[in-house]
Amino acid sequence: MQAGDPIAPAARPRYRNTHRGQKEDEMAINVGDTLPMDLKLKELGDAGPKDVTVGEIFKGKRVVVFAVPGAFTPTCSMKHLPGFLEQSRAIRGKGVDEIVCLSVNDAFVMGAWGKANDAAGKVRMLADGNGEFTRAVGLALDASGFGMGSRSQRYAMVVKDGKVEHLAVEPGPGLNVSSAESILAKL
């Protein structure tokens, strides 16, 4: 991306790589790093939004998580989420326990987007409403040029027991390396 582009990655907050015991070693999340397991996300349940820790989602499981800049936005709604919905059976057939869609939106929006796309039982819809997880892993996106504020970059990762096995961050607008088909090919 060039300077002045309306959507450019935000200055990367630093991911503290504490699982290696290196206090001074800070970086954006990479393959081999452990996710910040104590952070909380939100999920819409029957009684309303509920907290779910990153540890609850990833501990002891192999999970594919894909993040989108915004629910109900064009590429996210027409390509990214539908791709994972269509490929959910094939992805699970490769030893994946769960597929998670994550966005810097509130739990009500994520719940409505999941319901509108019949995601139940295929893709778990989680909200990072304040962007805490997104900033912690260094994958924030400044979408203020579009009036969207701070969001998540478009990416997908394969995580086993909280540890990143594969990370694919889109280098710019569009969908390629983080698509369901690309992730399926990496499993």
N, C-alpha and C positions, 0 to 999 in steps of 0.2 A: 504494500500500500504506500501511497505517496502522501507527503504532508498535505494537509488540506482536504483529504478525503473525508466525507461525512461520517464514515464508520471506519475507525482505526482501533487496533488493540490499545487498551488503556495501558498506562505505565504499569508494568507487571508488578503487582505486589509480590513480595518474596515468600516462597514456601519454605518453612523451616524444616529441614531434613533431619529431625531429631531421632529417627529410628536408627541412624548410623552413629549416634552419639557425638556428632560433630557440631557443637554449638555455633560455631562461626560459619558453617557451610549452609548458605541459603541460596535457593534457586527456585525457578518455576518447576512445577512437578514434572518428573521424567519417569521413564520406564525403570522399574526397580524400587521406586519410592513407595512409601506407605501413605495412604490417605489419612487426613486428620479425623480419626475415628470418633472423637468426642463432639464434633460439631453437629448441630441439629438442622434438619430439613423439615418441611411440613408436607403432610399428605391429607387430602380431604377424605374423611370417613363419614359414616352415617350420622354421627353426632357433631360433625363439623371438622375443622382442621385439627390435626393432632401432630405432636412432635414425633420425629423418628430420628434416631442418631445414625450417623454414617456407619458406626460400628454395627448397629442392628441390621443394616442393609447388606453389608459386605463381609462380616465375620463368618468364616467357615464356608463361604460360597464363591462360586465363579459368576461374576456379574458383568454384563455389557451395559455401560451407561453412555448415553449420548445426550449432549446438551445443545440447546437451540437458543438463539437470541430472543425469541419471543413466541409464545403460543399464539395461534391464529394468524401468524404472519405468513406471507406467500410461500417462500421456499420451505419453511418449517411445516406448513399445513399441506402443501401439495406434493412434497417429495420426502422430506426427512422422516417425519413420523409415519406416513403411510408405508415407506420402505421397510421400517422395522416391524410394523404390524404385519405386512405381507410375508416377511422373512422370519417371523418369530418362531415358527415350528422348526425351520431349518437351523436357526441359531441355537435353539435349545437342544437340538439333535447333536450338536457339536460339544455337548458337555456344559452348557451355560445354564445356571439355575434360575437366573432372573434377568430381565431386560428393563432398564430404568431410563425414563426420559426426564431430564432435569432442565429447568429454566428459571431465570430470575423473574418470576411472576409470583402471584399469591396462590395459595392452595385452592381457592375457589375457581380461579381462571384455569389452573392445571386440571382440576376435576372436571370442569365444563368441557375443556378441550378433549380430555380423554373420553368423556361420555359422547361427545359429538363424533368421535372417530371410532367408537366401539373398541376402546383399548383394554377394557377389563379382561383379565386373564391372559393378556398378551404382553402388554407394556405397562409398567407401574409408573404413574405420573407423580413426580415429586417437585415441590416448590422450594426454591432457594430465594425466598422473598426479599431478604435484605442483601443478598449476594455474598454472604459470609463464606460459604464453601467456595464459590467461584473466585473470590479474592484470595482465599487461603491457598488455592492450587495455582494461582497466577494466571488465570484464564479469563480475566475480565475484559470487557469490550466497551469502549466509549461510543455509545450510539446517540449521544446528545444531538448530533446533527440531524437526526430524524425525530427528535423529541422523545426519545425512548430512555434517556439517561444511561446509567451503567447497567450493562447486561452481560451475558456470557458469550464468549466466542463459540462458534460452532465446532464441536469436536465429538469424538467417540473414544472410549477407552475400554479395554478388557481388564478387569480387576479380579484377582484371586486372593481370597482371604485378606482383603484390604490393600494388597500390593499390586501396583500397576504392572501389567504384563505387556500391554500395547497401548499406545496413545497416538491418535491421529487428529491433528488440529488443522482445520481448513486455513489455507494461507491467505484467503481473501473471500469476497462474496461468492456464493454458489455452493454446490454440494458435490463433493468428489471423494476425498479420502476418508470422510466420516460417514459415508452412506452405509446402509445395511449390507449392501452387496460387498463393499470394500472390507467391512468388518468380518463378514462371513468368510471371505477369502483368507483372512488372517487367523481364523480359529483352527 
